Amino acid sequence: MKILKNIITGIGIVAALLCALIIFSAVNPGITNTLSSLLSGNGLPVQEEEPEAPEEPDESDQTEDASLSDVPSDTPSEMEGGTEDNAALPEESEETSAGQRVQRQPEEPDRSASGSESSGGRVRGMNGYEPPSESGVSVPEAVSGKSGYEPITEKAEELPDAEGGEYTSDLGYGETGDNLSFDSIFYPYYQMLDSKGQHLYRQIYANAAAYNAAFVPIEAVPVSELKDVVMAVYNDHPELFWLNTVYTCKYDQNRICAELELEFNMTLEELTPASRTFYNITNEILAQVQGLGVYEKESRLHDILIDRVEYDKGVDKNQSAYSALVDGKSVCAGYARAYQYLMQRTGIPCFYCTGYAGTDHAWNIVGLDDGYYNVDVTWDDTEGGRYDYFNKTDEAYADTHVRRELSVNLPKCEGQMYVVQ
């Protein structure tokens, strides 16, 4: 009985304490949240959230949104994989047979004076190359004046008036080139064009190869878009050594090119024996590197050109591989196109790169197994400086070479394994 009495007393005490706690909680609701937090194990009180007032618009955010929507269409974009000027273009691209995404190219500004500088800043290439400022270029005395590259030049000529502003030419398409294809590894400039540009590129190449100078463009292309296509053909194909850097575009009142005329540096009668000589000489040179490894071929062909060619601004056909390989005299364009052709024949990617090096200049970009490298055979043809400009990165070239025009879209040169110190 005594034990039972004690149990009843204990229950009564607990009940009394609970009643007191309930009354206290009613007076101070915060204690309930505290106990709840302690029981849940987080050790912190849970604050009751009061309803939030509607958020006032942030004037700074409004200002930022307005400024973004008002950006001019030619403002550079930081989109990866395209040129900064692509922000102003429609998002137009296609998949090539090699699986590459081809971006539509913007119209190139005239860089005859300012090089890669434009009103929106320096133009970044499709592969991420960012041209350094041309104002920082300094040409070493040993190579001063060793240039001579002539940019692609257009002669524009308006045709007689016609009804509706259109002009019907008596010329045909000539060779269409519809059966041609160009490997993206060896012909990068072709890949820089949209489908219309590539169609026209094939036609230009086919007509140049057939020695057909004048024809109607197979695509209706404005005068302003033609130069990049002609440049792409020229830069990709050193084997067309009879093709000059000047062409004529005859356009109608709508400024659509109605007739395209290429210029050749020799007659058709001269071309047959010249071609035989050109290929015989190149075959003799290539026989000297047969069986060598990739790097050994690259360096040996570089050395062969230096030994065979003399820098001479006055030589005929000096923008062609022919001048360097056959005549043994040329300027930077001839050195670079000869090296490009020889390397292509050995199966090593080698691109013709043009830009600024104190003046208009041409050199090469070579693809090896760990990346790409800059090579300037012309500047290496200097007493005691045979490898000063051989297999260098873009960083090493930044003080002396700046790419321009379509060449900004060539791969960045960041290879390290074959850098020559």
Disulfide bonds with the S-S distance in Angstrom:
none
